């Protein structure tokens, strides 16, 4: 966490109101991460109060042997350690700020080898190795396990000495325990003849894969493919033949290095009434009745489409609602005449080995849906990959190091490989990985560690005139990059295990919710779901994932909604008192608010949610013991003048109403009605709590102004409406730990109210919110989990502190495909 003299929290997209750019700065604030990796240049910036652009800043590092900083504020770590980064106003060095930055050693996660896997006796080939992450030292040590067959020098040049196979290994010089091995086959002679292997028939709108061999050696990547009649069938650079119309074509494979060496094969294109596909669900749009299915050319279903489920030998009808994103146990029958989906077969119960993650352009402001979409997508391949359209009708082989760029032109996505257009399509693109390692590094987006790298398959889909990016990867690998993004890897091992189970449960439940299935992803990479890949994977958090593999929390046999958040005030909120979408619903049995406070004698500190004076006294009490009492958000205080309150309400109340009109009501006679908010709400007369839940959280806030009486329902709406950042002048928030006797730190113009646990004191023209905690307050407090772990609680005890009536259940899923699945449709 940042150790700073001043802390200023922003949500991207919202700015200070009322600052005069002509005023000389009175203070400055550094923004940037508190932890960076060695060798990863990281940009730090400065904001001023009042706001002023292009401030001349003098940057300095307290220890240039540990990290250096340039004139633009780019900090580069040289070795592990802690430095103090200072920014001073050039025109007035007394105006300054600093941040303590920890420089951490790079954790090397993998080595990827690229290059040819076959060479001739007496010839050479050059292999290359990439160390992941990309900012790690790239030096590797090369070795061969059989130098009688092939040797390798330290430049990666492999020499074939005898017929056979040698395993070539590249190991990181920084961490030799991280390596990759590639099998190299040495053959006796140059290629003098080739033959084509594969099926002789292909159905219209289906694909078969042909291969070229010289003896037993696959040389498919060494030939150019062509067909005699592209109106009957087409073939791509990988040997995929697509049937277009009935007839015969001659397929030719010509050796690239010697056009005199070639082979031919006759392929017949056949029409059949139905086609069959072993598939996977990529997106479900029930409104437009479209389903994207991997390898399937049809996307449309209708009232005649049959949905069938089998368990063993029993078949029974189901509906489209029984499909979930990422399902691999699905088989499809397509009507060749109508090009529609005739039937979908689900084999067995639902289960998920992978998860589909929406990758936002920016994770800074989740209240802005626009940040989900991209204008341009660019990334570099870290390994050889295959690119295909979702239906498999277009395929491209891509080599490690390839630069990919996707943009939008009209109704198509334009795809460039190393600057050259190779495809224009409206279809979802899939970049297929054969490993579970990081395989692409994005250059069009940035995260906390810089340009992020991803494992699994990467997808790019067209949505209107923007692009949507989806990462489809193993669920456990996903958690490797969720846990350190959500909880510091330095936290206690038991807290990390609790976080791993909570995060896995949260992800699993999001799959079942299906809220974004029409877009083709189940979670995104921001706090709207769970923060993913904002920090590099860490050894400690990886261990927590591995040691809890497959475990989720269930209640009554069903996954729970495993909400978690940063910090509690000593109280946790009941779920039904926070997640309000209309009328308050029945309590959620596993999300019941808890009182985790203790006085000096170890007894719970009582509170009365029916008495606002009692709640005010509770939140004014600083010194107490809770699992979170060592954290500054334990207690906070923020004061608004009536003018500042009017300013923030004028900015945000209309936005909240537009988002949830049924939760922002206006008093009309004796009734509360949903009606448009006036352009100006007038002068603020009073602000008070309208309804508080039994767990202590505020459920309704009443705003009285000269234009009317307004009610804001739901703590999320309240916190995002009464925003210090939009007060129009300095709105200060004070903080206190549970060991403090007075507020010990502060920040100005915080983005939102920290939590829904607060009470209001009115004095003259000032409304002072006394509160505690940071986040929605439902489920597990992450800082509280660490506090409990330090007290000796294990991960099960931590989870049962925050979630009631739960059972840990293993949902590990390994699906075995059906053989001869076509017979099940007969």
Beta strands, then each sheet from edge to edge (+ up, - down):
strand 1: 3-4
strand 2: 27-31
strand 3: 35-37
strand 4: 42-43
strand 5: 45-49
strand 6: 57-61
strand 7: 67-69
strand 8: 74-77
strand 9: 81-89
strand 10: 92-104
strand 11: 110-114
strand 12: 118-120
strand 13: 124-126
strand 14: 128-132
strand 15: 140-144
strand 16: 150-152
strand 17: 157-160
strand 18: 164-172
strand 19: 179-187
strand 20: 195-197
strand 21: 201-203
strand 22: 207-209
strand 23: 211-214
strand 24: 217-218
strand 25: 223-227
strand 26: 233-235
strand 27: 240-243
strand 28: 247-255
strand 29: 262-270
strand 30: 274-279
strand 31: 281-285
strand 32: 290-293
strand 33: 306-311
strand 34: 314-317
strand 35: 330-335
strand 36: 340-347
strand 37: 354-359
strand 38: 377-381
strand 39: 385-389
strand 40: 395-398
strand 41: 403-409
strand 42: 412-417
strand 43: 420-425
strand 44: 429-432
strand 45: 438-442
strand 46: 453-455
strand 47: 457-463
strand 48: 466-474
strand 49: 523-524
strand 50: 551-555
strand 51: 558-559
strand 52: 564-565
strand 53: 635-641
strand 54: 664-668
strand 55: 671-673
strand 56: 684-692
strand 57: 698-705
strand 58: 708-713
strand 59: 732-736
strand 60: 745-748
strand 61: 758-763
strand 62: 766-771
strand 63: 780-781
strand 64: 807-810
sheet 1: 1+ 10- 3-
sheet 2: 1+ 10- 9+ 6-
sheet 3: 2+ 5-
sheet 4: 4+ 8- 7+
sheet 5: 11+ 14-
sheet 6: 12+ 19+ 18- 15+
sheet 7: 13+ 17- 16+
sheet 8: 20+ 23- 24+
sheet 9: 21+ 29+ 28- 25+
sheet 10: 22+ 27- 26+
sheet 11: 30+ 35- 36+ 33+ 34-
sheet 12: 31+ 32-
sheet 13: 40+ 39- 44+ 47- 48+ 37- 49-
sheet 14: 43+ 42- 41+ 38- 45+ 46-
sheet 15: 51+ 50- 64+
sheet 16: 52+ 63+
sheet 17: 60+ 59- 53+ 62- 61+
sheet 18: 55+ 54- 58+ 57- 56+
end
